[in-house]
Amino acid sequence: MRIRCNVPPDRTITLKLPDQVEAGPHELVLVVDKVGYRKDIVTDAETLMTFSGAVPSFSGVDGVQYQRSLRDEWA
């Protein structure tokens, strides 16, 4: 989930989460990034996919199955 905000001089923000976020315990991760700092991030999926299979040590790993196993750990 990405939420952009303007930080006021007192550096206090209030965050209202969307309705699809259920009440209860959650982990929130806050990343404070300077404006324009991450210009090197690839946003074009086609460009990003040119790196697919570029790491030989991951050639035998099923990416989808790996993601599923991580999600099973979270449950």
Secondary structure, DSSP 8 states (H G I E B T S, - for coil): --------TT--------TTS-SS----------TTTTTT----HHHHHTTTT--GGGTT--HHHHHHHHHHHH-
